[in-house]
Amino acid sequence: MPRTSTVDNPGCPPLRALTFDSLGLIKVIEARGQEKSVPKVVETWGEPDSTRAIVAASIIDRLSEPIEILSPVNGNLQASIPNASQTDVCPESDAIVGLHLFRKQSIESSSRLCTFLTCTIKGRTTMRSIEIPQSQTDSIGDATEATWNACGSGDILFAKVDASECYALFGGKGVEVNIWDLHTSSKLWNAKSPVKNSLGIFSPTWFTCASFLGNEDHRKFVSGTNFHQVRLYDVSAQRRPIMSFDFRETAIKSVAGDLDGHAIYVGNGSGDLASFDIRTGKLLGSFIGKCSGSIRSIVRHPELPVIASCGLDNYLRIWDINSRQLLSPVFLKQHLHDVVFDSYYRNGKEVAPADLPQQEQAPDNISDGTDEGALPAKRKKASTMHKGNKNLKSRKISKNKDLLPQPKDFSEIPDRVAEEMVSVKRKKASKVHSGSEKVKKKIGKNSDLP
């Protein structure tokens, strides 16, 4: 029998994740323990259909809010919007590859207004706002939309929106990464291809994924290429990448930034997952345990120190970002394309934003009679202790004051002081040596002299 070793999975903290696969199924995975537990599939939404594969997903982390718009709580259909590409071309040849639900506009609006952005392979980008009906029998409210083309040629493979939801990033095969202003639907910045290497070889443009760095700055982002390169761009610095490094030997399939804006997580087509310091390009470490299939999505939890990864090996894996250890794997039977976290999940239940724990503020003024009476007693004890210390110090100082300094050169001090010092030394010497016979003889001889 061959030797086998079992890998202990310590379990993960309480969390809730939603996965999207190639058969159009949405599976809800929850870990309901207080500290460490094994996540399990608690619900499955939809019917298996290979023609309705989900390749992009977005969640706005709201309880009552939900191309099909679903509620993230129970999977109920809120609205069904026709594909934007159906008006021009066949949807099979121009499928949606990027999707984002806007959080800011939905929260600020008092009505049930939902704003989302979609992008197709051919670059047709649509930003649309609709009013969610109260029931499924009601019709969808009037929609306002803005449409533009994100590329002139090539295929778009991803579309990302920054944390401020004001800028969007696009890129793909034959399409250099570019940034658009969502308010004006205009292009702000377009990258330039890297220069040829020392051998004169030029790598064609083929971006596979990208992610913004930080929550407040849209000028820095990191991207992955089909030629196993990770590139860092700074819009305010230059159009070419300011840093580029290789990771293994297969295409980069997913990148995600950490909350601090300094670390990134990179997954490739051979199942390797690692973290890098994007400031130096140094490898921080690889995650323990190799995935057996291509990694298609990496997402960082907004609060817990964990990340989730999924891919073509049919597994959802939860990792600890500090130890890079696998906390728990979940087998989900189908090829997985995307995963999102529900940040309002607390210990097995949904928590509204108003119910989240808030930090208690200490009162400014304390008017308790017991506390006020206790403070002077402590001060009296402390004062007596300091008083004794002061007495000891004054005694030592008074004794030291009697001893005058003894400089090496007596010319530096007045004559009167020098005479007093010499007399003090003679008195001490006479007391010490008065009992000795030699001193007595000297005194007797000196007394005979006139």
C-alpha positions in Angstrom: 0.0 0.0 0.0 1.4 3.4 -0.9 1.9 5.9 1.9 -0.6 8.7 2.1 -0.8 11.7 4.3 -4.0 13.6 5.2 -3.9 17.4 5.2 -5.7 19.0 8.1 -8.1 21.8 7.2 -8.6 24.0 10.2 -11.9 25.5 8.9 -12.7 29.1 8.1 -14.5 31.9 10.1 -18.2 32.6 9.5 -18.7 33.7 5.9 -21.1 33.5 3.0 -20.0 33.2 -0.7 -21.8 32.8 -4.0 -20.3 30.9 -6.9 -21.3 31.0 -10.6 -20.5 28.1 -12.9 -20.7 26.9 -16.5 -24.2 25.4 -16.2 -25.8 28.7 -15.1 -26.2 27.6 -11.4 -25.6 29.8 -8.5 -24.5 28.0 -5.3 -24.6 29.6 -1.8 -21.8 28.4 0.5 -21.9 29.3 4.2 -19.7 28.6 7.2 -22.0 29.0 10.2 -19.6 28.2 13.1 -18.6 30.7 15.7 -14.9 30.5 15.1 -13.8 27.7 12.7 -16.1 25.5 10.7 -16.4 23.7 7.4 -18.3 25.6 4.7 -21.1 23.8 3.0 -23.5 24.3 0.1 -26.8 25.5 1.6 -28.7 26.6 -1.5 -28.6 26.1 -5.3 -30.4 28.6 -7.5 -31.4 28.1 -11.1 -31.7 25.1 -13.5 -28.6 23.5 -15.1 -28.3 24.7 -18.7 -25.0 24.9 -20.6 -26.4 27.6 -22.9 -26.9 29.9 -19.9 -23.4 29.8 -18.4 -22.6 32.6 -16.1 -19.3 34.3 -16.9 -19.6 37.5 -15.0 -21.2 38.5 -11.7 -21.4 41.5 -9.4 -22.9 42.0 -5.9 -23.6 45.3 -4.1 -23.8 43.7 -0.6 -27.3 45.0 0.2 -30.0 43.0 1.8 -33.1 44.1 -0.2 -31.4 44.7 -3.5 -30.6 42.2 -6.0 -28.6 40.1 -18.0 -31.0 38.9 -14.7 -31.0 40.8 -11.4 -31.4 38.4 -8.4 -31.7 39.0 -4.7 -28.5 38.0 -3.0 -30.5 36.7 0.0 -32.9 34.1 -1.5 -32.1 34.2 -5.3 -35.5 35.6 -6.3 -35.7 37.2 -9.7 -36.0 40.9 -9.4 -35.8 41.9 -13.0 -34.9 40.4 -16.4 -33.2 42.7 -18.9 -32.6 41.6 -22.5 -29.0 41.4 -23.6 -27.8 44.7 -24.9 -26.1 43.0 -27.9 -29.4 41.5 -29.1 -30.3 44.7 -31.0 -27.3 44.6 -33.3 -25.6 41.2 -33.5 -26.1 37.6 -32.4 -25.5 37.3 -28.6 -23.5 34.1 -29.0 -20.8 36.0 -30.9 -20.9 39.1 -28.7 -21.6 37.8 -25.2 -21.3 39.9 -22.0 -17.8 39.6 -20.4 -18.0 42.4 -17.8 -20.7 43.3 -15.4 -20.9 45.8 -12.5 -23.8 46.8 -10.2 -23.3 50.3 -8.9 -23.5 50.6 -5.1 -23.3 54.4 -4.6 -26.2 55.4 -6.9 -28.5 52.7 -5.5 -27.9 53.8 -1.9 -28.3 57.5 -2.6 -31.6 57.0 -4.5 -34.8 56.8 -2.5 -36.6 54.7 -5.2 -35.8 51.1 -6.2 -33.4 52.3 -8.9 -30.7 49.9 -10.1 -27.8 51.1 -12.2 -25.4 48.6 -13.8 -22.7 48.5 -16.5 -22.3 45.7 -19.1 -19.5 45.2 -21.6 -19.5 42.7 -24.5 -16.6 41.0 -26.3 -16.8 43.4 -29.2 -16.5 46.4 -26.8 -20.1 47.5 -26.7 -20.5 49.1 -23.3 -23.8 50.1 -21.8 -24.5 51.9 -18.6 -28.2 51.5 -17.7 -30.5 52.6 -14.9 -33.9 50.8 -14.4 -36.5 50.9 -11.6 -37.0 47.5 -10.0 -40.8 46.6 -10.0 -42.5 45.8 -6.7 -43.5 42.3 -7.9 -42.7 40.1 -10.8 -46.0 40.8 -12.5 -45.3 44.5 -12.7 -43.3 45.8 -15.7 -39.8 47.3 -15.5 -39.7 51.1 -15.2 -38.4 53.4 -17.9 -34.7 52.8 -18.4 -32.1 55.4 -19.2 -28.9 54.3 -20.8 -25.6 55.5 -22.3 -23.8 53.4 -24.8 -20.2 53.6 -26.3 -17.6 51.4 -27.8 -14.6 50.6 -25.6 -12.4 49.3 -28.4 -12.0 49.7 -32.2 -10.7 46.2 -32.8 -9.9 43.1 -30.9 -11.8 41.3 -28.1 -12.6 42.7 -24.7 -11.9 40.1 -22.0 -12.6 42.0 -18.8 -14.2 45.2 -17.5 -13.4 46.6 -14.0 -14.9 49.6 -12.1 -12.9 51.4 -9.4 -14.0 51.8 -5.8 -15.3 55.4 -6.4 -17.5 54.0 -9.3 -16.4 56.9 -11.5 -13.9 55.1 -13.8 -13.9 51.8 -15.7 -10.9 49.8 -17.0 -11.1 47.7 -20.2 -8.6 45.4 -21.9 -8.3 42.1 -23.8 -6.8 40.4 -26.8 -5.5 43.0 -29.2 -6.8 45.8 -26.9 -4.5 47.8 -24.7 -5.8 48.6 -21.3 -7.7 51.9 -21.2 -9.6 53.9 -18.7 -12.9 55.6 -19.3 -14.8 58.3 -17.4 -18.3 56.9 -16.6 -19.9 60.3 -16.1 -18.9 61.7 -19.5 -18.5 58.3 -21.4 -15.1 59.5 -22.7 -11.7 57.8 -22.8 -9.2 59.3 -20.3 -6.1 57.2 -20.8 -4.8 54.5 -23.1 -1.7 52.3 -22.4 1.2 51.9 -24.8 2.7 48.6 -25.8 6.0 47.7 -24.0 9.2 48.1 -26.0 11.0 45.2 -27.6 13.3 43.1 -25.5 17.0 42.6 -26.1 16.4 40.0 -28.8 14.1 42.3 -30.7 11.0 40.2 -29.8 7.7 42.1 -29.4 4.9 40.5 -27.4 1.5 41.0 -28.9 -1.2 42.6 -26.8 -3.2 40.0 -24.9 -4.5 41.0 -21.4 -6.5 38.5 -19.5 -7.4 40.2 -16.2 -6.9 43.4 -14.2 -7.6 45.0 -10.8 -7.4 48.4 -9.3 -5.1 49.0 -6.4 -6.4 50.8 -3.3 -9.9 52.0 -2.6 -9.4 55.7 -3.3 -7.0 55.9 -6.2 -7.9 54.9 -9.7 -4.5 55.8 -11.2 -2.7 52.6 -10.2 -3.8 49.2 -11.4 -2.3 45.8 -12.0 -3.0 43.5 -15.0 -2.1 40.0 -16.1 -1.3 38.8 -19.6 -1.5 35.6 -21.5 2.3 35.5 -21.6 2.6 34.9 -17.8 3.4 38.6 -17.1 2.2 40.8 -14.3 2.3 44.5 -15.1 1.9 47.6 -12.9 0.6 50.8 -14.5 0.5 54.3 -13.1 -1.7 56.6 -15.1 -0.1 59.8 -13.6 3.5 58.5 -14.5 3.5 57.1 -18.0 1.7 55.1 -20.6 3.9 52.0 -20.4 4.1 49.7 -17.4 6.3 51.0 -14.6 7.0 47.4 -13.5 6.7 44.0 -15.0 7.6 40.5 -13.8 6.9 36.9 -14.8 5.0 34.3 -12.7 5.6 30.7 -13.6 5.1 29.7 -17.3 1.4 29.8 -17.9 -1.1 32.6 -18.6 -2.2 34.8 -15.7 -6.0 34.2 -15.3 -6.9 36.3 -12.3 -5.4 39.1 -10.1 -6.8 40.8 -7.0 -5.5 43.6 -4.9 -5.4 43.6 -1.1 -7.1 46.2 1.1 -3.8 48.0 1.9 -3.0 48.6 -1.8 0.5 47.1 -1.5 -0.1 43.3 -2.0 -1.7 41.5 -4.9 -2.8 37.9 -5.4 -2.1 36.2 -8.7 -3.5 33.0 -10.1 -2.6 31.3 -13.4 -3.8 28.7 -15.8 -1.9 25.8 -14.1 -3.4 26.4 -10.6 -0.6 28.3 -9.0 -1.6 31.0 -6.4 0.8 33.4 -4.9 1.0 36.9 -3.3 3.4 39.7 -4.4 4.5 43.0 -3.0 3.6 45.2 -5.9 5.9 48.0 -4.8 9.0 45.9 -5.4 7.7 43.0 -7.4 9.0 40.6 -4.8 7.3 37.3 -4.2 5.9 37.2 -0.7 5.0 33.5 -0.9 3.0 30.8 -2.6 -0.2 29.5 -1.0 0.2 26.0 0.4 -1.6 23.4 -1.7 -1.7 23.4 -5.5 -5.0 23.7 -7.3 -5.5 21.1 -10.0 -7.1 23.4 -12.6 -7.0 26.9 -14.0 -7.9 29.6 -11.4 -10.6 31.9 -12.9 -11.5 34.2 -9.9 -9.8 35.5 -6.8 -11.7 37.7 -4.3 -10.6 39.3 -1.0 -13.0 39.4 1.9 -13.8 43.0 2.8 -13.3 42.3 6.6 -11.9 38.9 7.3 -8.2 38.0 6.6 -9.2 35.4 3.9 -9.4 35.1 0.2 -11.4 32.8 -2.0 -10.4 31.2 -5.3 -12.3 29.1 -7.8 -11.6 27.7 -11.2 -11.9 24.8 -13.6 -11.1 22.1 -11.0 -14.7 22.5 -9.6 -13.4 23.6 -6.2 -14.0 26.7 -4.1 -11.1 27.2 -1.8 -10.8 29.5 1.2 -7.3 30.6 2.1 -5.7 32.5 5.1 -3.8 35.5 3.8 -1.3 35.6 6.7 -0.2 31.9 6.8 -1.2 31.2 3.2 -2.7 28.0 4.4 -5.8 26.3 2.9 -8.6 26.7 5.4 -11.3 24.7 3.6 -12.1 23.4 0.1 -15.6 22.8 -1.2 -16.3 20.6 -4.2 -19.1 22.0 -6.4 -19.2 19.6 -9.3 -19.1 22.2 -12.1 -16.5 24.5 -13.7 -16.5 27.7 -11.7 -16.2 31.1 -13.3 -16.6 33.6 -10.5 -17.1 34.0 -6.8 -18.3 36.9 -4.6 -18.5 37.5 -0.9 -21.6 38.6 1.0 -20.1 41.0 3.6 -23.4 41.4 5.6 -23.3 37.8 6.8 -22.7 37.4 10.5 -22.7 34.1 12.4 -25.3 32.3 10.3 -27.6 35.2 9.5 -27.9 38.4 7.5 -27.2 41.6 9.4 -28.5 45.0 8.4 -26.0 47.9 8.4 -27.8 49.5 11.3 -27.4 46.3 13.4 -23.6 46.1 12.9 -21.6 46.6 16.1 -20.5 50.1 16.7 -17.7 51.3 18.9 -18.8 52.7 22.3 -17.8 56.2 23.0 -16.6 57.1 26.4 -18.6 60.0 28.1 -16.9 63.3 28.2 -17.8 64.3 31.8 -18.1 61.9 34.7 -20.2 63.2 37.6 -20.1 60.3 40.1 -19.7 61.2 43.7 -18.0 58.0 44.7 -15.3 58.4 42.0 -14.7 62.0 43.0 -14.3 61.0 46.7 -11.9 58.2 45.9 -9.4 60.3 43.9 -8.2 62.7 46.8 -7.4 59.7 49.1 -5.0 58.3 46.4 -3.5 61.7 46.0 -2.9 62.1 49.7 -1.0 58.8 49.9 1.0 59.7 46.9 1.8 63.1 48.4 3.1 61.6 51.6 5.4 59.3 49.7 6.7 62.2 47.6 7.1 64.2 50.8 9.3 61.6 52.3 11.4 61.4 49.2 11.8 65.2 49.2 13.0 65.1 52.8 15.6 62.5 52.0 16.8 64.5 49.0 17.0 67.7 51.1 19.1 65.9 53.7 21.5 64.5 51.1 21.8 67.9 49.5 22.5 69.7 52.8 25.2 67.2 53.6 26.8 67.6 50.2 26.6 71.3 50.5 29.1 71.2 53.4 31.7 69.5 51.2 33.1 72.1 48.8 34.3 71.2 45.4 37.9 70.2 44.9 39.3 71.6 41.7 42.7 70.6 40.5 43.8 74.2 40.1 43.4 76.3 43.2 44.0 79.5 41.3 40.5 79.2 39.8 38.8 79.8 43.2 39.0 82.8 45.6 41.6 82.8 48.4 39.1 82.8 51.2 37.5 79.6 49.9 40.9 78.0 49.4 41.9 78.7 52.9 38.7 77.1 54.3 39.2 74.0 52.2 42.8 73.6 53.5 41.7 74.1 57.1 39.0 71.4 56.7 41.5 69.0 55.3 44.0 69.6 58.2 41.3 69.1 60.8 40.3 65.7 59.2 43.9 64.6 59.0 44.6 65.6 62.7 41.6 63.6 63.9 42.7 60.5 61.9 46.4 60.6 62.7 46.3 62.0 66.2 46.7 58.5 67.8 49.8 57.6 65.8 53.3 57.9 67.4 54.9 59.4 64.3 52.4 62.3 64.2 53.0 62.9 68.0 56.7 63.1 67.5 56.4 65.5 64.6 54.1 67.6 66.7 56.5 67.6 69.6 59.5 68.6 67.4 57.5 71.4 65.8 56.4 72.7 69.2 60.1 73.3 70.3 60.6 75.5 67.3 60.1 79.3 67.9 
